[in-house]
């Protein structure tokens, strides 16, 4: 029961942060952005979630903090933290006996490769780290779509993560649409992704 209360508390904290997605940088804003995933970490600890899931959530919380700070260095640190989070998710999923099929895996990998055309020419000095990140999240997506259908919630969560990161790429690099609506969509899809992945993978 308390685990579910923590999950709903995390969702509530995420909604509280929503109006602040484009607020000026501050430690208060950073704490507000990080707390929803911290709530999921606590829920995972209390429910004996797999260690790799806890590691993925912890890296995600670190990434949230880094991305809430200003500057390219903080963005890079956040990207590294989330790359590690995706590796954690990959390890969790690999314990669930995924069955790799050519079509769904191929679609995910083609979506990743398409970033060479629509994203990388606009990423300047971050081109190499973003390329590595795309490979890692693409691998996470490929493993996710290979999970048994009983893990549909986790598969959907991975899809929302891919969508959220694609929106970040559009906002920050491709079209620079740093509006409240765009930032709000990124935050909402991200929170949905984390909640679904937690719920679907915690066992």
C-alpha positions in Angstrom: 0.0 0.0 0.0 2.7 2.5 1.0 4.6 1.7 -2.3 1.5 2.8 -4.3 1.3 5.9 -2.2 4.9 6.7 -3.1 4.1 6.2 -6.8 1.2 8.6 -6.6 3.3 11.0 -4.6 5.9 11.0 -7.3 3.2 11.8 -9.9 1.9 14.6 -7.7 5.4 16.0 -7.3 5.8 15.9 -11.1 2.6 17.8 -11.6 3.8 20.4 -9.1 7.0 20.8 -11.2 5.1 21.1 -14.5 4.5 24.9 -14.2 8.2 25.4 -13.5 9.6 23.6 -16.5 10.9 26.9 -18.0 11.4 28.8 -14.7 14.7 30.4 -14.0 17.5 28.2 -12.7 17.5 27.7 -8.9 18.2 25.0 -6.4 14.5 24.9 -5.5 13.6 24.1 -9.1 16.3 21.5 -9.2 15.0 19.7 -6.1 11.5 19.9 -7.4 12.5 18.3 -10.7 14.5 15.5 -9.0 12.1 14.5 -6.3 9.6 12.5 -8.5 12.2 9.9 -9.4 13.5 9.9 -5.9 10.0 8.9 -4.8 10.1 6.0 -7.3 13.6 5.0 -5.9 12.1 4.8 -2.4 9.1 2.8 -3.7 11.6 0.4 -5.4 13.6 -0.1 -2.2 10.4 -0.9 -0.2 9.2 -3.3 -2.9 12.6 -5.1 -3.3 12.8 -4.0 -6.9 15.7 -5.4 -9.0 19.0 -3.8 -8.3 19.5 -2.7 -11.9 16.1 -1.0 -11.8 17.2 0.9 -8.7 20.5 1.8 -10.4 18.6 3.1 -13.5 16.3 5.2 -11.4 19.2 6.6 -9.4 21.1 7.6 -12.5 17.9 9.2 -13.8 17.6 11.3 -10.6 21.2 12.4 -11.1 20.4 13.2 -14.7 17.3 15.2 -13.7 19.4 17.3 -11.3 22.1 17.9 -13.9 19.6 18.9 -16.7 18.0 21.3 -14.3 21.2 23.3 -14.1 22.5 25.7 -16.7 25.2 25.3 -19.4 26.5 22.7 -21.8 28.6 21.0 -19.1 25.5 20.3 -17.1 23.6 19.1 -20.2 26.5 16.7 -21.0 26.6 15.4 -17.4 22.9 14.8 -17.6 23.2 13.0 -20.8 25.9 10.7 -19.4 23.7 10.0 -16.3 20.7 9.1 -18.5 22.9 6.9 -20.8 23.9 5.0 -17.6 20.2 4.8 -16.7 19.3 3.2 -20.0 22.1 0.7 -19.5 20.5 -0.2 -16.2 17.2 -0.6 -17.9 18.8 -2.8 -20.5 20.2 -5.1 -17.8 16.9 -5.4 -16.1 15.1 -6.3 -19.4 17.8 -8.9 -20.3 16.8 -10.8 -17.2 13.3 -11.1 -18.5 14.1 -13.4 -21.4 13.6 -11.1 -24.4 13.0 -12.7 -27.8 14.6 -10.6 -30.5 12.6 -10.3 -33.7 13.9 -8.7 -36.8 10.9 -6.4 -37.6 10.4 -4.6 -34.2 14.1 -4.4 -33.5 14.8 -3.2 -37.0 12.2 -0.4 -36.7 13.7 0.9 -33.5 17.2 0.8 -34.9 16.1 2.5 -38.1 14.6 5.3 -36.0 17.9 5.6 -34.2 19.8 5.8 -37.5 17.5 8.4 -38.8 19.0 10.9 -36.3 22.0 11.1 -38.5 19.8 12.9 -41.0 17.6 15.1 -38.9 19.6 15.7 -35.7 23.4 15.3 -35.8 24.1 18.1 -38.3 22.6 20.5 -35.7 24.4 19.3 -32.6 27.8 21.1 -33.0 30.3 20.2 -30.3 27.9 17.6 -28.7 27.7 15.5 -31.9 29.8 12.6 -30.7 28.3 12.2 -27.2 24.8 12.5 -28.6 25.6 9.8 -31.2 26.7 7.5 -28.4 23.6 8.3 -26.4 21.4 7.6 -29.3 23.0 4.2 -29.7 22.4 3.3 -26.1 18.8 4.5 -25.9 18.3 2.7 -29.3 19.6 -0.5 -27.7 17.2 0.0 -24.7 14.3 0.4 -27.1 15.3 -2.7 -29.1 15.5 -4.8 -26.0 12.2 -3.4 -24.7 10.3 -4.3 -27.9 11.7 -7.8 -27.6 10.2 -8.4 -24.2 7.3 -10.9 -23.8 3.9 -9.3 -24.3 3.2 -9.7 -20.5 5.6 -6.8 -20.1 3.5 -4.5 -22.2 3.6 -1.7 -19.6 7.4 -1.6 -19.6 7.4 -1.7 -23.4 5.1 1.3 -23.5 7.3 3.1 -20.9 10.3 2.6 -23.2 8.3 4.0 -26.1 7.5 7.1 -24.0 11.2 7.5 -23.1 12.1 7.5 -26.8 9.4 10.0 -27.5 10.5 12.3 -24.7 14.1 12.2 -25.8 13.1 12.9 -29.4 11.2 16.0 -28.2 14.3 17.1 -26.3 16.3 16.8 -29.5 13.7 18.9 -31.4 13.5 21.5 -28.7 17.2 22.0 -28.0 18.9 21.3 -31.3 16.7 20.9 -34.4 14.1 23.7 -34.1 15.0 25.3 -30.8 11.3 25.4 -29.7 11.9 26.2 -26.1 8.3 27.0 -25.3 6.2 26.1 -22.2 4.1 23.7 -24.3 7.1 21.9 -25.7 8.9 21.7 -22.4 5.7 20.6 -20.7 5.3 17.8 -23.2 8.9 16.6 -22.6 8.3 16.5 -18.9 4.9 14.7 -19.1 6.2 12.0 -21.5 9.3 11.6 -19.4 7.4 11.1 -16.1 5.0 8.7 -17.8 8.0 6.7 -19.1 9.6 6.5 -15.7 6.4 5.4 -13.9 5.5 2.8 -16.5 9.1 1.4 -16.6 9.1 1.2 -12.8 5.7 -0.4 -12.6 6.4 -2.8 -15.5 9.9 -3.9 -14.4 9.8 -3.9 -10.6 8.7 -7.5 -10.4 
